[in-house]
Amino acid sequence: MAEMTEGRFRHMPIVDEVGRLAGIVSIGDIVKAKLESAEEEVTLYKDFVTLDWRAS
């Protein structure tokens, strides 16, 4: 994502180990994935914080 931001690229090619085009990733794809990951992390922390410590 840093390369995309610094180079002001909205899309970047994804290549396989021999350099063939495997796909294209957009900045939107990356932002969406990061947001989903952050939401999962928030849920984990919320569950941890609200854990009932009195339960046996």
Long-range contacts (C-beta under 8 A, 24 or more apart in sequence): 1-27, 1-30, 1-34, 4-30
